[in-house]
């Protein structure tokens, strides 16, 4: 039986994964996930692309938003190349466009906008939901193990993905799509943080929040239908992903991710997310649309 890596090792590996390497002017390389199998996690490509853009941003400017389109699914194994275009440099704002490619084929394009810090009019017209605190919830990995144990016929690759040790700990207030086979409202609340402390690197914390923002999001649009990818009932893939960063936050402190889905149709599901720090500050907003199709089985 393979020994589970210590949380510190898992988080160190995540930091290494999201530390892109410069390879010439405006060109960076993102290394693959160690032991990765199948398709690259979309949050990884977004986070590595953001890190590339952050390295190429003007001094003193901080990313306040990103907009990304997934073009093709990445494949675990080959490194990912990130090429930067410096489309705009102003006194207050700057823009960096990134193309992520694998073996010469584009898999994602991302545009990030940066701003010089300044004071301004401020309001927050939303309140963090009053939900159970993470200390009072069962870790999702415990629930995943129970789910896998209850499905002995689950294909081995899917089981391995389900039970893979993760550097980001999640604790769910509600029942996510893989926990639930009854239709329910398209609303979910999950806490997340890295499983061990992180270095004091604001760019890395921002990248890890971007990485984690791809967790649970698309699945929210499956909740009204009582279907799940984990049970083999759906086929899906992210199409685009947008994040607005409102306030600094540490990814190694608990953050509440509130997701909802106001619409699905035409083989697509639309999802929104709000990320709050424990003091109720809205630190980021997220939006994503993904392909969502019911898997059809041929009947004799």
C-alpha positions in Angstrom: 0.0 0.0 0.0 1.4 3.4 -1.0 2.1 5.7 1.9 0.2 9.0 1.9 2.6 12.0 1.6 2.8 14.4 4.5 0.7 17.6 4.1 3.9 19.7 4.0 5.2 17.6 1.1 2.0 17.9 -0.8 1.9 21.7 -0.4 5.6 22.0 -1.3 4.9 20.0 -4.5 2.0 22.4 -5.3 4.2 25.4 -4.8 6.8 23.8 -7.1 4.1 23.0 -9.7 2.9 26.6 -9.8 6.4 28.0 -10.0 7.0 28.5 -13.7 10.5 28.7 -15.1 11.6 31.5 -17.4 12.8 30.3 -20.8 13.8 33.4 -22.8 12.0 36.7 -23.1 8.3 36.5 -22.3 8.3 32.7 -22.4 7.8 30.4 -19.4 7.6 26.7 -18.8 5.2 25.0 -16.4 6.2 21.6 -15.2 3.7 18.7 -15.2 2.2 17.3 -12.0 4.3 14.5 -10.6 2.5 11.2 -11.2 -0.3 12.9 -13.1 -2.5 10.7 -15.3 -5.0 11.6 -18.0 -6.1 15.2 -18.5 -4.4 18.2 -16.9 -6.5 19.9 -14.2 -7.8 23.1 -15.6 -7.0 25.0 -12.4 -3.4 24.1 -12.8 -3.2 25.7 -16.3 -5.0 28.8 -15.2 -2.6 29.2 -12.2 0.5 28.6 -14.2 -0.7 31.1 -16.9 -1.4 33.6 -14.1 2.0 33.1 -12.6 3.6 33.7 -16.0 1.6 36.9 -16.5 2.6 38.0 -13.0 6.3 37.6 -13.7 5.9 39.7 -16.8 3.8 42.4 -15.1 5.2 45.9 -14.4 6.8 46.4 -11.0 4.3 47.3 -8.3 1.2 46.2 -10.2 -1.0 43.5 -8.9 -3.4 41.2 -10.9 -7.0 42.2 -10.3 -8.7 40.0 -12.9 -8.2 37.2 -15.4 -10.2 35.9 -18.3 -9.4 32.5 -19.8 -10.7 30.2 -22.5 -9.9 26.5 -22.5 -9.3 25.5 -26.1 -8.3 21.8 -25.7 -7.7 19.5 -22.8 -4.1 19.3 -21.7 -2.4 15.9 -21.4 -0.5 14.9 -18.2 3.2 14.3 -18.9 4.5 17.0 -21.3 5.5 20.4 -20.0 3.3 23.4 -20.8 4.8 26.4 -22.6 3.4 29.9 -21.7 4.1 32.8 -24.2 3.4 36.4 -23.1 2.1 39.3 -25.2 2.5 42.7 -23.6 -0.6 44.3 -25.0 -0.8 47.4 -22.8 1.3 49.3 -20.2 -0.3 52.3 -18.6 0.4 54.4 -15.5 -2.4 52.7 -13.5 -3.2 49.5 -15.4 -1.4 47.0 -17.6 -2.5 43.9 -19.6 -0.7 40.7 -20.3 -2.0 38.0 -22.8 -0.9 34.4 -22.3 -1.1 31.5 -24.7 -0.6 28.1 -23.1 0.6 25.4 -25.5 1.6 21.7 -25.2 3.9 20.3 -27.8 3.1 23.2 -30.1 -0.6 23.1 -29.8 -2.5 25.8 -27.9 -4.7 24.5 -25.0 -5.7 27.8 -23.3 -5.5 31.5 -23.7 -5.7 33.9 -20.8 -5.7 37.7 -20.4 -4.7 39.2 -17.0 -5.2 42.8 -16.0 -2.9 44.5 -13.5 -3.3 47.7 -11.4 -1.1 49.9 -9.3 -2.5 50.0 -5.8 -4.7 53.0 -5.0 -7.4 54.2 -2.6 -10.9 54.6 -3.9 -14.6 54.4 -3.2 -15.4 51.1 -1.5 -18.5 49.0 -0.7 -19.4 45.3 -0.4 -23.1 44.7 -1.1 -23.1 41.0 -0.1 -22.8 39.2 3.2 -20.9 35.9 3.7 -23.5 33.2 4.4 -23.8 31.9 8.0 -22.7 28.3 7.5 -21.0 25.7 9.6 -17.4 26.4 10.4 -14.7 24.1 8.9 -13.7 22.8 12.3 -17.3 21.3 12.6 -17.2 19.6 9.3 -15.9 16.2 8.1 -12.9 16.5 5.7 -13.9 15.8 2.1 -11.2 13.1 1.8 -13.0 11.1 4.5 -16.2 11.4 2.5 -14.4 10.5 -0.7 -13.1 7.3 0.8 -16.6 6.4 2.0 -18.0 7.1 -1.5 -15.4 5.0 -3.2 -15.9 2.2 -0.7 -19.6 2.2 -1.5 -18.9 1.9 -5.3 -16.8 -1.3 -5.8 -17.4 -1.2 -9.5 -15.9 2.3 -10.0 -13.2 2.1 -12.7 -9.7 2.2 -11.4 -8.6 5.5 -13.0 -11.7 7.2 -11.6 -11.0 5.7 -8.2 -7.4 6.9 -8.3 -8.5 10.4 -9.2 -11.1 10.4 -6.4 -8.7 9.3 -3.7 -5.5 11.0 -4.8 -3.9 12.9 -1.9 -4.5 16.6 -2.4 -2.5 19.7 -1.3 -5.7 21.7 -0.8 -8.0 20.5 2.0 -11.7 21.0 1.4 -14.7 20.7 3.7 -18.2 20.9 2.3 -21.2 22.3 4.1 -23.8 20.8 1.6 -23.8 17.8 -0.6 -21.8 18.1 -3.8 -22.8 16.5 -7.1 -20.9 13.3 -6.3 -22.5 13.0 -2.9 -26.0 13.5 -4.1 -28.3 11.7 -6.5 -31.4 13.6 -5.8 -32.1 16.9 -7.6 -31.4 19.9 -5.4 -31.0 23.7 -5.6 -27.8 24.7 -7.6 -26.1 26.2 -4.5 -23.0 24.9 -2.6 -20.7 26.1 0.2 -17.2 24.7 0.7 -14.3 25.7 2.8 -10.8 25.3 1.4 -7.1 26.0 2.4 -3.8 24.5 1.7 -3.0 21.5 3.9 0.1 23.2 5.3 1.4 26.8 5.6 2.6 28.7 2.5 5.5 31.1 2.0 4.7 34.8 2.2 4.4 35.3 -1.5 1.3 37.2 -2.5 1.6 36.1 -6.1 1.7 32.4 -5.1 -1.4 32.8 -2.8 -3.2 34.5 -5.7 -2.2 31.6 -8.0 -3.4 29.0 -5.5 -6.7 30.7 -5.1 -7.0 30.6 -8.9 -6.1 26.9 -8.9 -8.7 26.1 -6.2 -11.4 28.2 -7.9 -11.8 25.4 -10.4 -12.9 23.0 -7.6 -16.6 22.3 -7.2 -17.6 25.1 -9.7 -18.9 23.2 -12.8 -20.5 20.6 -10.6 -22.9 23.2 -9.2 -24.8 23.2 -12.5 -25.3 19.5 -12.2 -27.1 19.6 -8.8 -30.6 20.4 -10.1 -30.3 17.3 -12.3 -29.1 14.8 -9.6 -26.3 13.6 -11.9 -22.5 13.4 -11.5 -19.3 12.8 -13.4 -18.1 10.6 -10.6 -20.9 8.2 -11.2 -20.3 8.2 -14.9 -23.6 10.0 -15.7 -22.2 13.1 -17.3 -19.5 14.2 -19.8 -18.1 17.6 -19.1 -15.2 20.1 -19.6 -14.6 23.7 -18.7 -15.0 26.2 -21.5 -14.0 29.5 -19.9 -13.1 30.8 -16.5 -13.0 34.3 -15.1 -11.7 35.6 -11.7 -11.8 39.1 -10.2 -9.5 39.5 -7.3 -11.0 42.1 -4.9 -8.7 41.9 -1.8 -5.5 40.1 -0.7 -6.0 36.8 1.0 -3.9 33.9 2.3 -4.6 30.6 0.6 -3.4 28.8 3.8 -6.2 30.3 5.9 -9.7 28.9 5.5 -11.7 30.5 2.7 -15.4 29.9 2.0 -16.3 29.2 -1.6 -20.0 29.9 -2.4 -21.1 28.6 -5.8 -24.4 28.9 -7.6 -25.7 28.1 -11.1 -28.5 30.3 -12.4 -28.7 28.5 -15.8 -27.9 25.4 -17.8 -29.0 24.4 -21.3 -27.7 23.6 -24.7 -25.1 21.2 -23.4 -23.6 23.9 -21.2 -23.8 24.9 -17.5 -23.1 28.4 -16.2 -21.7 28.9 -12.7 -20.7 31.7 -10.4 -18.6 31.7 -7.3 -17.8 34.1 -4.4 -14.8 33.5 -2.2 -14.8 35.0 1.4 -12.1 35.1 4.1 -13.3 34.1 7.6 -13.9 37.7 8.6 -16.5 38.1 5.8 -14.4 40.0 3.3 -15.2 39.2 -0.3 -11.8 38.4 -1.7 -12.6 37.1 -5.2 -15.5 36.5 -7.6 -15.5 33.7 -10.2 -17.6 32.8 -13.2 -17.3 29.8 -15.5 -19.2 28.1 -18.2 -18.6 24.4 -19.0 -19.8 21.7 -21.4 -22.3 19.5 -19.5 -23.8 16.5 -21.4 -25.7 13.5 -20.1 -23.8 10.4 -21.0 -25.9 8.2 -23.3 -25.8 4.5 -23.0 -26.8 2.2 -25.8 -29.5 -0.2 -24.9 -29.9 -3.6 -26.5 
